Amino acid sequence: KRRLMDYSTDEVTSSPIGDFQSTQYHTTALESYTSWCATKYGDSEFREACQKLQKHKIGVDLIEDTGVDVLTTVCGINYGTAERLKKNFPKWKASL
């Protein structure tokens, strides 16, 4: 007899990225992350990158696994900004 794993409601609905819910990954969470980058680098291009990522439904849950080539060619984000988005994500996530 196989036993199904028991998950509490908190485990199923909790977000692994700060206090953000998965439904917020490409909205509120992405806006928070790109604003953090914009402040860190003093570059408003991160806010523009946010809009481009949102257009393609790429949220904070996908940033780490999305290649720089996809961020640049598919989303139209400048190379340097794309690299910074990738490299700074763990720092932002750890700060939550």
C-alpha positions as CSV (number, residue, x, y, z in Angstrom):
1,K,0.0,0.0,0.0
2,R,1.5,3.3,-1.1
3,R,1.1,6.3,1.2
4,L,0.6,9.7,-0.4
5,M,2.8,12.4,1.0
6,D,1.0,14.8,3.3
7,Y,1.5,18.5,2.6
8,S,0.3,21.2,4.9
9,T,-1.6,24.0,3.2
10,D,1.4,26.3,4.0
11,E,3.8,24.1,2.2
12,V,1.7,24.0,-0.9
13,T,0.9,27.7,-1.0
14,S,4.1,29.1,0.4
15,S,6.5,30.8,-2.0
16,P,10.1,29.8,-2.2
17,I,10.9,33.4,-3.2
18,G,10.5,35.7,-0.2
19,D,6.9,36.4,0.7
20,F,5.8,36.5,-2.9
21,Q,3.1,34.1,-4.1
22,S,3.7,32.3,-7.4
23,T,1.0,34.4,-9.0
24,Q,3.2,37.5,-8.3
25,Y,6.4,36.2,-9.8
26,H,6.0,38.1,-13.1
27,T,4.3,41.1,-11.6
28,T,5.0,42.4,-8.1
29,A,8.1,40.2,-7.5
30,L,9.7,41.1,-10.8
31,E,8.9,44.8,-10.2
32,S,10.6,44.5,-6.8
33,Y,13.7,42.8,-8.2
34,T,14.1,45.2,-11.2
35,S,13.6,48.2,-8.9
36,W,16.3,46.8,-6.6
37,C,18.7,46.5,-9.6
38,A,17.8,50.0,-10.8
39,T,18.6,51.4,-7.4
40,K,21.9,49.4,-7.1
41,Y,23.1,50.5,-10.6
42,G,21.4,53.8,-10.9
43,D,20.0,52.7,-14.2
44,S,16.4,53.0,-15.3
45,E,16.9,50.4,-18.0
46,F,16.0,47.8,-15.4
47,R,12.5,49.2,-15.2
48,E,12.3,48.9,-19.0
49,A,13.6,45.3,-18.8
50,C,10.8,44.6,-16.3
51,Q,8.2,45.5,-18.9
52,K,9.9,43.4,-21.5
53,L,10.1,40.4,-19.2
54,Q,6.4,40.8,-18.3
55,K,5.5,40.8,-21.9
56,H,7.0,37.3,-22.2
57,K,5.7,36.2,-18.8
58,I,9.2,35.7,-17.5
59,G,9.1,36.1,-13.7
60,V,11.6,35.9,-10.9
61,D,11.1,32.1,-10.9
62,L,12.6,31.9,-14.4
63,I,15.4,34.5,-14.3
64,E,18.1,32.1,-13.1
65,D,17.2,29.4,-15.7
66,T,16.7,31.7,-18.6
67,G,19.8,32.2,-20.8
68,V,21.2,35.6,-21.5
69,D,20.7,34.9,-25.2
70,V,17.0,34.5,-24.6
71,L,16.9,37.7,-22.5
72,T,18.6,39.6,-25.3
73,T,17.2,38.1,-28.5
74,V,13.6,37.2,-27.4
75,C,13.0,39.9,-24.8
76,G,15.1,42.7,-26.4
77,I,17.1,43.5,-23.2
78,N,20.6,44.9,-23.6
79,Y,23.4,42.4,-23.0
80,G,24.9,44.1,-19.9
81,T,21.5,44.5,-18.3
82,A,20.6,40.9,-19.0
83,E,23.9,39.7,-17.4
84,R,23.3,41.9,-14.3
85,L,19.8,40.5,-14.0
86,K,21.2,37.0,-14.0
87,K,24.2,37.6,-11.7
88,N,22.4,39.7,-9.0
89,F,19.3,37.5,-8.6
90,P,20.8,35.3,-5.8
91,K,21.9,38.4,-3.9
92,W,18.4,39.9,-4.2
93,K,16.7,36.6,-3.2
94,A,19.0,36.2,-0.2
95,S,18.0,39.8,1.0
96,L,14.3,38.9,1.2
